[in-house]
């Protein structure tokens, strides 16, 4: 119900509903672009998940009630 966003893989707002109206939005998802962003990062120069080394400390994510353990992390898995 309103105040909704459609955001592209680069983080840019494509469409939005600013009021409380009952509105349906639609958008075309470019899954090739999504895959490219996941591989290379938004700037095209970063592969942050591949930067983990097995001896890096665990990264706690308290806001998500989880953590990332570099020893067991694999891209595409939610650990």
N, C-alpha and C positions, 0 to 999 in steps of 0.2 A: 504494500500500500504506500506508494510514493516514496520520495527521498531515496531513490535507488540509483545505482550506478552500473554502467557497463565499462569495464576497464580492459584495455588491450594488454598483450604480453609485455609490452614495454612500460606499463604502468600509466599510460595516458588514458584519460577519461574520454570514451567514445560517445557516450550518451548518458543522460541523466534526467531524472524526474525530481524537481526541486520542491514540489508541493505534496500534499497528502492525497492527491487524486488516485483513483483506481485506474491505473494505466498499464498496458502491456507493452514492454519493450522487446525488441528482437535485434539480434546482431549475428553476423557471420563470423565464425571462428576460423582463423587461419592456423590449422594445426601444424603446418610446416614451420610457421613463425614461432609457435609455442615450443616446438622441439628445438629450434635454433636457439631460442632464449635459454632453455634448460641446459643445452650443451655449452653455450658460450657466454652466458650472462647478458645483461641488458646493454652493456657497452661493447660487447663483442670481444672483450679482452680478458675475461675472468671466468675461471672454472672452479668456483670456490669449493665445491664438494671434493674435487680431486686434490685440493691443497692439504687435506687431512693426512697426517702421518700417524702410523700406529702408536707412537709414544706420546702423541698430543694428549693433553688433559681432557676429561669429559667436559662437555659444554652443557651446563644446566639451563633449562628453559622454563623457569618457574611460572611464567604467565601462561604457558601451554601445558603445565603439569607434566613435563617430559624432559628429555635430555638427548644429546647426541654423543655417542661413544665412538671416537675415531677408530678404535680397534675393530669395531664391528659394522661401522657405517658403510653402506653401499648406496650409490645414487639410485633413487627411485624407491628406496625402502624407508619407512617411517620408524626409525628406532631412536 
